[in-house]
Amino acid sequence: QVQLVESGGGLVQPGGSLRLSCAASGSIFNINRMGWYRQAPGKQRELVAVITGGLNPIYVDSVKGRFTISRDKNTVDLQMRSLKPEDTAVYLCNAEIFDGRRVSDYWGQGTQVTVSS
């Protein structure tokens, strides 16, 4: 059993910063990929940023230069700066994890980020 638990969402004014954190726990042999998605009301879920193995992180164009993803063992953080109202969404942690028998995709419960004055 694997769990992803997110923290760090909240309300922030435009131009402000927030840091999201996601910790994976449980039957983990290896984590292939960790990242963040977001879903705004009425919109499709979109990839925000992802780290795969030792490769460079990948970001959606709209957050490049403002968001930074980092990973330390079983934790992935998303530092968000210069936040805009259009960044408002539920942010979900995602990880591809090998538990020793199979590779599976896991999701956190989501954390709300609201950017508003």
N, C-alpha and C positions, 0 to 999 in steps of 0.2 A: 504494500500500500504506500503510495507516494502522495504527498500533499504539497501544494504551493500556497504560501501565505503572504499576502501583500500588506504593505503599510505605507503611510505617508501622504495619502491624498488629502484634499481639503479645498478651502476657498482662498483664492489669492487675487490680488488686483492685477490688471494688465501691467506687464513689465516686471512682475515679480518672479519669484523662484519657488520651486518645490522639489523635493527629492523623494522618489518612490523607491521602495525596497521590496524584494521578493526572496523568500527563503524556501528552499526545497528540503523536505525531510522524508524519511521512510526508507524503503528498500531501494537504495540507489547504488548501482555499480559504477555507472558512468553517465555524465550528462553531456550529450552531443551538442545541444544548442539551448540557449536561453534568450528570451527576448520579451518585448512589450508590444501589445496591440492596444488599440483603443476603438471605442464605438460610441459615436454621438447619436442622439435621438434621431430616428428617421434615416440614418446613414448606415452603410455597410461597415463591418469591422475592417480596420486597416492595420497593417504592420507599421509600427513606429520605429523600432530599432531592434536589432538582433545581433548576438555574438555566437559564432559557430566555431568551436574548437580554437585553434590558434590563429584564425583568420581575422582580418580587420572587420570592425563592426560595420553593419549596413544600416542606413537611416532612410526614412522616407524624405523626399525632397523638402517638404514643408517644415521639417524640424532641423535640418542640417545647419550647423553653426550655433544652434540654441540648446539642443539636447545632447547629453553625453551618457552613453551606456557603459557600464563597467561590471565586471564579474569577479568574484572571489570565491572559489570553490563552489559551494552550493547556493550562493547568493548572487542575485543580479540587481543592480541599482540603476535608476534612471534619474539623472540630474537634469532638471528642466529650468532653463533661464529665459528671460525675455518673453514670458508667457503672453499669449494672445487669447482673446475671447474664443477664437476658433479652435483653440486647444482643449476647450471644454469637452469632456467625454468621460466615460468609464474606462479606466486603464486596466488591462488584464495581463497578468504575467503568463508566459507560455514556456514550456520546456519539453525537449525531446530527451527521454531518459531510458537508459538500459538498466533493467533491474536484475540482470544476471541470466534472465531467460528470454526476454523479448524487449523490443524497443517500442515505447508508447509515447503518445502526446498527452501532456497534462496542462491544465488551466487552473489559475487561481480564481478566487471568487469575484475579483474586480474591486477597484477602489475609485471613488468619484473624484475627479479634478474639475473644479469650476473656476473659470477666470472671468471675473466681473468686477466692475467698480460699484 
